Amino acid sequence: MSTRVQTNDFTLPDSELAQKATRLVAELSPPFLYHHCVRTYLFGDELGRREGFTYDRELLYLSAIMHDLGLTERFDGNQRFEVEGADAARSFLLEQGVTAEKTEIVWDAIALHSSIGIASRKRPEIALVHFGAGMDVFGLRAGDIPSEVVEKIIVAYPRLEFKNAMIQVLLGQIHRKPQLAALTWLSEVGRSYLPEFAGLNWKELMRNSPYTE
């Protein structure tokens, strides 16, 4: 059963499972990325409460705190980082005895957290990770939370030059796995910051399909 602990004017789930997930992320992530994951939860939780959503806060927390495991060195595999992170979180949760049903909710929340137009249509725990991450990265829906609450969250978990640091991490993903950036939002990042990055595009793939018409 999850309890909640007061920290820096905010409450975080404090079950043994939540603590283990927090330690894992804090150990593997640079501080800027760890803070981003916590802010993703806090923003998502604020939005969920203000919208009157009914959701499992521990599942939301587990999904948010682990949503960027695929950007850490340990879990930087051969798939998209969203999927690598989802797989890593699923393995962790199953090892902790979490049910398959709850584990799949976390998997979906992490794998879909960057999927605009899809994650927002899913159950609240999944949608709120998407909204929380979008608010922290792009400021999306920031107007739906009072500015003083946003400021308190940032003071509690500073951004630590998040913009530049995150861009460098994403560019590292593109350098190592350019084929996976094709046809994803990462291809836009690549074209914006890497003059040498061309990447596959939809038009060329269709033109080179094996059909005559």
Helices and strands as residue ranges (DSSP letters): E 4-7, E 10-13, H 16-28, H 31-51, H 57-65, G 69-71, H 81-95, H 100-111, G 119-121, H 124-138, G 142-144, H 147-156, H 162-176, H 178-181, H 185-193, H 202-207
